[in-house]
């Protein structure tokens, strides 16, 4: 049975009838110090993805049990070092996935739902994870991707720039259900344009493994928008022949994907 949060310290409903996403001064059940103590400041670059990773970890570890209220929005945002806008986007994703629910009224806030109510494909994800070394896959992917971006920035073969632009444009115009395929093709194009057949072959293999995992987690519009910005920045750096910038942006892009997967795997 879902229990209500404590009444002391809760804030009245805002003028529009809707409380803050997790209750401005909500305590998050019996003692919120323990849950927030495991949070760490999010690094710049992948704020949404890393915030989602950490809040998912909070839920997966059971630090806020089903039926309890999450710590106050102000407290969560402060510990994570992110804006409330970013935090609310993350909470909206978790609500869409059936992991939390938002309640109105004097005792309102964001409450954790029983795990059985979650619809995030976690069982299938864990089955696939059992067959691979996730951390090794993520590290190898980052090495290959950053290397490919740097090599491409050193100079593209004839027609390479046009191929890269076309692959980028295809992702920007892709429908949601076709996005992952277009995204894969863009990254494969970068690998192929690196000029190393071995790199391209290894990347194709690691990407196939990565997609097996990605197919088990939801496509998040906010994450895709952020990915698109990073894609554009990588391509721009490659075309500007700025190898350092290309490698750094690709490293940041890989870190965002890793954060999402770690969050859903926690």
Buried (B, 14 or more C-beta within 10 A) or exposed (E): EEEBBBEEEBBEBEEEEEBBBBBBBBBBBEEBEEBBEEBEEBEEBBBBBBBBBBBBBBBBEEBBEBBBBBBBBBBBBBBBBBEBEBBBBBBBBBBEBBBBBBBEEEBBBBBBBEBEEBEBBBEEBEEBBEEBEBEEBBBBBBBBBBBBBBBBBEEBEEEBBEBBEEBBEBBEEBEEEEBBEBBBBBBBBBBBBBBBEEBBEBBBEBBEBBBBBBEBBBEBEBBBEBBBEBBBBBBBBBBEEBBEBBBBBBBBBBBBBBBBBBBBBE
